Amino acid sequence: MRKIIQNKFILMLTLLCVFANNVFTQCAMCKAVVETNLDSGDTKGAGLNDGILFLMAIPYFLMFTFGLFYYLNKRKITEKAQ
């Protein structure tokens, strides 16, 4: 079982390294389009910061939720053991 987890981790790490350049390229393109739109008077990029904050908050919320469930489950197990 441990070998399978190690293989999956190595595969994910390899894929992240291979496709990392494409991810950074998209960020530069998005920034350039938004700056161009804002300079020309368009308002499409006005909500971009809110979207970025929304997307950034989701992983933190999920980590907090996982941590809370882990803590509560661990506490329940230790109370049963006593």
C-alpha positions in Angstrom: 0.0 0.0 0.0 2.8 2.4 0.9 4.5 1.7 -2.5 1.3 2.7 -4.3 1.1 6.0 -2.5 4.8 6.7 -3.2 4.3 6.0 -6.9 1.2 8.3 -7.0 3.2 11.0 -5.3 6.1 10.7 -7.7 3.7 10.8 -10.7 1.9 13.9 -9.4 5.2 15.6 -8.7 6.5 14.8 -12.2 3.3 16.1 -13.8 3.4 19.3 -11.8 7.0 19.9 -12.9 6.2 19.2 -16.6 3.1 21.5 -16.7 4.4 24.2 -14.4 5.5 26.4 -17.4 2.1 26.3 -18.9 0.5 27.5 -15.6 2.8 30.5 -15.3 2.2 31.4 -19.0 -1.5 31.6 -18.4 -1.1 34.0 -15.5 0.9 36.4 -17.6 -1.6 36.2 -20.5 -4.5 36.8 -18.2 -2.8 39.8 -16.6 -1.9 41.3 -19.9 -5.5 40.9 -21.2 -7.0 42.5 -18.0 -4.5 45.4 -18.1 -5.4 46.1 -21.8 -9.1 46.0 -21.0 -8.8 48.3 -18.1 -6.6 50.8 -20.1 -9.2 50.9 -22.9 -11.9 51.7 -20.4 -13.6 48.3 -20.2 -14.7 47.0 -16.8 -14.3 43.3 -17.4 -11.2 43.2 -15.2 -12.8 45.0 -12.3 -13.9 41.8 -10.6 -10.7 39.9 -11.2 -9.3 40.6 -7.7 -12.5 39.3 -6.1 -12.3 36.2 -8.2 -8.7 35.6 -7.2 -9.5 36.0 -3.5 -12.4 33.6 -3.9 -10.3 31.0 -5.6 -7.5 31.5 -3.0 -9.9 31.1 -0.1 -11.3 27.7 -1.1 -8.1 25.6 -0.4 -7.7 27.3 3.0 -11.4 26.6 3.9 -10.9 22.9 2.8 -7.7 22.6 4.9 -9.5 24.1 7.9 -12.5 21.8 7.5 -10.2 18.7 7.2 -8.2 19.8 10.2 -11.4 20.3 12.3 -12.8 16.9 11.4 -9.4 15.2 12.1 -9.2 16.9 15.4 -12.7 16.0 16.5 -12.3 12.4 15.3 -8.9 12.1 17.1 -10.5 13.5 20.3 -13.4 11.1 20.1 -11.0 8.1 19.7 -8.9 9.2 22.7 -12.0 9.7 24.9 -13.2 6.1 24.0 -9.8 4.7 24.9 -9.9 6.2 28.4 
